[in-house]
Amino acid sequence: MNKGRLFLIPVPLGPSVVDAVLPQPVRDCAKQLTHFVAENAKSARAFLKSLPSDTPLQQIDIHELNEHTSPNTLPALLAPLLAGIDIGLISEAGCPAVADPGANLVALAHKEGVQVLPMIGPSSILLALMGSGLSGQNFAFHGYLPAKDDLRQKRLKDLEKDSRQEKRTQIFIETPYRNRQMLETLITTCAPTTRICVATDLTLDSEKIVMRSAVEWRRQELPNIDRRPTVFLLQA
């Protein structure tokens, strides 16, 4: 029996028109699939409804894979692929398996000899890097930094030191309700000449990308980024 294929299907980064951010082949692929693994089943159904899917939503099989999923359940999620059924892997937003627990399923698919097909779509990390003007030759994504003030400041100092030595752009994110706190810590912790970029609501009508040195940020009124998806970047 031929094995199914695992399609890595990006989704919009927010409430934008699907046609504006996803190529037609990606939309066509997602429309015809009947089995999905998703970070959040509710948002996955909303995405499929927006296409709309060729199959009634109540007939589509969606299983969740998120930070609470036990590694022991991964083989069961992969089972339809081994039975010859194609599966679409989708994240809560953007590209699956990038800063996303879906990477674990992709790794297991490779181990089982399943064909993995990544598809084109929006990545907030790369869009932020593209729009920042910071080094795209050498960069690193660090996910979430520590929530505690002292640990976050130490981590930022370490990243800034590494950036200065390696000429590397450092990229990270924060829980949206702590965005302003992160920006305030950034501009007070970093050296005056360190460049800091804040990329908010990427691909949405309210998108805004601002890049300034730390000392320039200190002289300006801070933007309203509270509870808005934001990517932070720095380069010393």
C-alpha positions as CSV (number, residue, x, y, z in Angstrom):
1,M,0.0,0.0,0.0
2,N,1.3,3.5,-0.9
3,K,1.7,5.8,2.0
4,G,-0.1,9.2,2.1
5,R,1.6,12.5,1.9
6,L,2.0,15.1,4.7
7,F,1.3,18.5,3.3
8,L,2.6,21.4,5.5
9,I,-0.1,24.1,4.8
10,P,0.4,27.7,5.9
11,V,-2.5,29.7,7.1
12,P,-3.0,33.5,7.4
13,L,-1.3,35.3,10.3
14,G,-4.6,37.0,11.2
15,P,-8.0,38.1,9.9
16,S,-6.8,38.8,6.3
17,V,-8.3,37.7,3.0
18,V,-7.0,34.2,2.3
19,D,-6.5,34.9,-1.4
20,A,-4.2,37.7,-0.5
21,V,-1.7,35.6,1.4
22,L,-1.9,32.1,0.1
23,P,-1.2,31.0,-3.5
24,Q,-3.9,29.2,-5.4
25,P,-2.2,25.8,-5.3
26,V,-2.0,25.9,-1.5
27,R,-5.7,26.8,-1.3
28,D,-6.6,24.1,-3.8
29,C,-4.6,21.5,-1.8
30,A,-6.2,22.4,1.5
31,K,-9.7,22.4,-0.1
32,Q,-9.5,18.8,-1.2
33,L,-7.9,17.2,1.9
34,T,-10.2,15.4,4.4
35,H,-7.7,14.8,7.2
36,F,-5.8,17.4,9.2
37,V,-3.6,17.7,12.2
38,A,-3.9,21.2,13.7
39,E,-2.6,23.2,16.6
40,N,-6.2,24.3,17.3
41,A,-9.2,22.5,15.8
42,K,-11.5,25.5,16.1
43,S,-9.3,27.9,14.1
44,A,-8.5,25.1,11.6
45,R,-12.3,24.8,10.9
46,A,-12.5,28.6,10.5
47,F,-9.6,28.4,8.0
48,L,-11.2,25.6,6.0
49,K,-14.6,27.4,6.0
50,S,-12.9,30.5,4.5
51,L,-11.6,28.5,1.5
52,P,-14.2,26.9,1.5
53,S,-13.4,23.2,1.7
54,D,-14.8,20.8,-0.9
55,T,-15.9,18.6,2.0
56,P,-18.5,19.6,4.6
57,L,-16.8,20.6,7.7
58,Q,-18.6,18.0,9.8
59,Q,-17.1,15.3,7.6
60,I,-13.5,16.5,7.9
61,D,-11.2,14.7,10.4
62,I,-9.2,17.1,12.5
63,H,-6.9,16.0,15.4
64,E,-5.0,18.5,17.6
65,L,-1.3,18.6,18.1
66,N,-0.2,21.4,20.4
67,E,2.1,22.0,23.4
68,H,-0.2,19.8,25.6
69,T,-0.1,16.8,23.3
70,S,1.8,13.8,24.6
71,P,4.6,12.4,22.4
72,N,3.0,9.0,22.8
73,T,0.0,10.1,20.7
74,L,2.1,11.0,17.6
75,P,2.0,7.5,16.1
76,A,-1.8,7.6,16.1
77,L,-1.8,11.0,14.4
78,L,0.5,9.6,11.7
79,A,-1.6,6.4,11.3
80,P,-3.8,7.7,8.4
81,L,-0.6,8.5,6.4
82,L,0.6,4.9,6.8
83,A,-2.9,3.8,5.6
84,G,-2.5,5.8,2.4
85,I,-4.4,8.9,3.3
86,D,-3.0,12.4,2.7
87,I,-2.9,14.7,5.7
88,G,-2.6,18.5,6.0
89,L,-0.6,19.9,8.9
90,I,-1.6,23.4,9.9
91,S,-0.6,25.8,12.7
92,E,-2.5,28.3,14.6
93,A,-1.0,31.0,12.4
94,G,1.6,31.1,9.6
95,C,3.8,28.2,8.7
96,P,3.5,24.9,10.4
97,A,6.5,23.2,12.1
98,V,8.2,26.6,12.5
99,A,8.1,27.6,16.2
100,D,5.3,25.1,16.3
101,P,4.8,21.6,17.8
102,G,4.0,20.2,14.4
103,A,7.7,19.7,13.9
104,N,7.5,16.6,16.0
105,L,5.0,15.0,13.6
106,V,7.2,16.0,10.6
107,A,10.2,14.3,12.2
108,L,8.2,11.1,12.7
109,A,6.9,11.2,9.2
110,H,10.5,11.3,7.9
111,K,11.3,8.3,10.2
112,E,8.4,6.3,8.7
113,G,9.4,7.2,5.1
114,V,6.4,9.5,4.5
115,Q,6.8,12.2,1.9
116,V,6.7,15.6,3.4
117,L,5.6,18.5,1.2
118,P,6.1,22.1,2.6
119,M,3.9,24.7,0.9
120,I,4.3,28.4,0.3
121,G,2.8,30.9,2.7
122,P,3.4,33.7,5.2
123,S,6.0,33.4,7.9
124,S,6.0,36.2,10.5
125,I,9.7,35.5,11.3
126,L,10.9,35.9,7.7
127,L,8.6,38.8,6.9
128,A,9.9,40.6,10.0
129,L,13.5,40.0,9.0
130,M,12.8,41.1,5.4
131,G,11.3,44.3,6.6
132,S,13.8,45.1,9.4
133,G,16.8,46.1,7.3
134,L,18.9,44.0,9.7
135,S,21.3,41.2,8.6
136,G,19.6,38.5,6.6
137,Q,22.9,36.7,6.1
138,N,23.3,35.6,9.7
139,F,20.3,35.4,12.0
140,A,18.7,33.2,14.7
141,F,15.2,32.8,16.0
142,H,14.9,32.2,19.8
143,G,11.1,31.8,20.3
144,Y,10.0,33.2,23.7
145,L,12.5,34.8,26.1
146,P,12.2,34.4,29.9
147,A,9.1,36.1,31.5
148,K,10.9,37.1,34.7
149,D,12.5,40.6,34.5
150,D,16.0,39.6,35.7
151,L,16.2,36.5,33.5
152,R,14.8,38.4,30.5
153,Q,17.4,41.2,30.9
154,K,20.2,38.7,31.2
155,R,19.1,36.8,28.1
156,L,18.8,40.1,26.2
157,K,22.4,41.1,27.2
158,D,23.6,37.6,26.1
159,L,21.8,37.9,22.7
160,E,23.2,41.4,22.2
161,K,26.7,40.3,23.0
162,D,26.4,37.4,20.6
163,S,25.0,39.7,17.9
164,R,27.9,42.1,18.3
165,Q,30.5,39.3,18.1
166,E,28.9,37.3,15.3
167,K,27.1,40.2,13.4
168,R,23.9,38.2,13.9
169,T,20.3,39.4,13.9
170,Q,18.5,38.0,16.9
171,I,14.7,37.3,16.5
172,F,12.2,36.5,19.2
173,I,8.5,36.8,20.1
174,E,6.5,37.5,23.2
175,T,3.1,36.7,24.5
176,P,1.0,39.6,23.1
177,Y,-0.1,41.0,26.4
178,R,3.5,41.4,27.4
179,N,4.6,43.1,24.2
180,R,5.0,46.6,25.7
181,Q,6.9,45.2,28.7
182,M,9.3,43.4,26.3
183,L,9.9,46.6,24.3
184,E,10.5,48.6,27.4
185,T,13.0,46.1,28.6
186,L,14.7,46.0,25.2
187,I,15.2,49.7,24.9
188,T,16.5,50.1,28.5
189,T,18.7,47.0,28.5
190,C,20.4,47.3,25.1
191,A,23.3,49.6,24.3
192,P,22.3,53.0,22.8
193,T,23.5,52.0,19.3
194,T,21.9,48.6,19.2
195,R,19.2,48.5,16.5
196,I,15.8,47.3,17.5
197,C,13.0,46.4,15.1
198,V,9.3,45.9,16.1
199,A,7.1,44.2,13.4
200,T,3.4,44.1,14.3
201,D,0.3,42.7,12.6
202,L,2.3,41.4,9.6
203,T,0.2,41.0,6.4
204,L,-2.8,42.7,8.0
205,D,-4.2,46.2,7.1
206,S,-2.8,47.5,10.5
207,E,0.8,46.2,9.7
208,K,3.6,48.3,11.1
209,I,7.3,47.8,11.1
210,V,9.5,50.2,12.9
211,M,13.3,50.0,13.2
212,R,15.3,52.4,15.5
213,S,18.4,52.4,17.6
214,A,17.8,51.9,21.4
215,V,18.5,55.5,22.1
216,E,16.1,56.6,19.4
217,W,13.4,54.4,20.9
218,R,13.9,56.0,24.3
219,R,13.2,59.5,22.8
220,Q,9.9,58.4,21.1
221,E,6.5,57.6,22.3
222,L,6.2,53.8,22.2
223,P,3.7,52.3,19.7
224,N,0.6,50.6,20.7
225,I,1.5,46.9,20.4
226,D,-0.5,45.6,23.3
227,R,-2.2,42.2,22.5
228,R,-1.1,42.5,18.8
229,P,1.0,39.7,17.2
230,T,4.6,41.2,17.2
231,V,8.1,40.0,16.2
232,F,11.1,41.6,17.9
233,L,14.5,41.8,16.3
234,L,17.9,43.3,17.4
235,Q,21.3,43.7,16.0
236,A,24.2,45.2,17.9
